[in-house]
Amino acid sequence: MIVVKAGGNGGIDIEAVCADIAELVQQGESVVLVHGGSHETNVISEKLGHPPRFVTSVSGHVSRYTDRQTLEIFAMVTAGRINKLLVERLQQLGVNALGLSGLDGRLLEGKRKGTLRIVENGKRKVLRGDYSGKIERVNVGLLNTLLEAGYVPVVAPLAVSQQGEALNVDGDRVAAAIGTALKAEKVIILSNVPGLLRHFPDESTLISYIPREQVEDHLDRYAQGRMKKKLLGAVEALRDGVKQVVIADGRVAQPLRRALAGQGTVIQ
Amino acid sequence: MIVVKAGGNGGIDIEAVCADIAELVQQGESVVLVHGGSHETNVISEKLGHPPRFVTSVSGHVSRYTDRQTLEIFAMVTAGRINKLLVERLQQLGVNALGLSGLDGRLLEGKRKGTLRIVENGKRKVLRGDYSGKIERVNVGLLNTLLEAGYVPVVAPLAVSQQGEALNVDGDRVAAAIGTALKAEKVIILSNVPGLLRHFPDESTLISYIPREQVEDHLDRYAQGRMKKKLLGAVEALRDGVKQVVIADGRVAQPLRRALAGQGTVIQ
């Protein structure tokens, strides 16, 4: 069982990812593909006259403010565009892909943040009406039902709250949560860098191996921006039963084969 | 087993439809919800700077010209927006809804038209690059797997061609095809009129009953525009095992309960 995170955030060679997935599936491997959608959501939000808004939390993290309108655009772009284009490409390669969001069949249950504590112009503010969340439960039964019936699940990063609200969740964390729930052997997170870099953006400073007990230390010392979420996902996945997480380059030919061969940052 | 077509084309009280579905599901009824998306696709296509194009076929039918860009917008709006908002609403009402498009797991296989023969300014033309199609096969196994596991499938009107291309298909025909495949007792098609009208748009001229052998005759004499597709769907469904098709008003309170009580145009 391999869980792959790829797509939706620009720079990744989706064609090559899908070709590798087709090869893996043909070899009898079980695969779940998880994708993101931040970049395309920004593009379409601009076009629809509702530009994205990013805020800085009190603890210094930059994140999207997901008001209801943004949530609906995010759902439309991730579950309707990115997800269906991936499913279509995989179908063309003979893979019986089946796209879902975390809302469908309560695949991913999450806790809504609701309120963001942010810093704006040096002042602390409380921002209400946010529709992002943190995953709390994966409906493993649904994934297993689909996998046993021969489908390759392709998952869009939405979750459903206890109250049934759709939530925007982070794709890297979705991959980690699904990897954990399925007790996957490997979780591979493809990115537009070769892995964790000691001196970002110098790609010659790739850290090729991190022992699992040192991930949090590396996170504090080297990870910037979205790489932090990838490492946080890795910490969670390894703690809860995944054997190996690889953060690897998604811009190259055979990106999955390379990642499976240990190219990238291997965390174990 | 009841297959319901509602939503995506304006005028229908989706809130009331979802409430009725929740009631039916609670009573132990198996339900599949199919939706459309023409109206919202038009709105978002305009906003994205790719306005819809409608063409008149040689036989006089008006239809959307679905070029590749339109197909991608149609997929985004139907599978990502309408579908997920319906799933969210049903989840809030305690229904474990699961949204799919016909592309997912090859739920709906179709034949691509590709070429449209149209009449424009009095001249016959051939228009290539169309991505609409006609449903040829329903993956009943997938629907049964989901229904048996307790999910309520919510289906967006896309199909997949033999070659794995996504296709725009008509929602009314999707409902008819799924009704047939599942040998549903009833197929209910909700619309923004009370049913088939003898003198459109005079709602006092509702035809409340059509014996199945007279549907084609009624189609030729009374049906206009999209009502033709609803009746064509009814003909196919009744021919292939569905017991009853009701074309009913989706603008009213308790729209499904009323339709199940025989309000609308009952075809049997």
Interface residues (C-beta under 8 A of the other chain):
Chain A: I44 K47 L48 G49 E72 A75 M76 V77 T78 A79 G80 R81 N83 K84 L85 V87 E88 Q91 Q92 L93 G94 N96 A97 L98 G99 L100 S101 L103 D104 G105 R106 G141 L142 T145 L146 A149 Y151 L158 V160 Q163 G164 E165 A166
Chain B: I44 K47 L48 G49 E72 A75 M76 V77 T78 A79 G80 R81 N83 K84 L85 V87 E88 Q91 Q92 L93 N96 A97 L98 G99 L100 S101 L103 D104 G105 R106 G141 L142 T145 L146 A149 Y151 L158 V160 Q163 G164 E165 A166
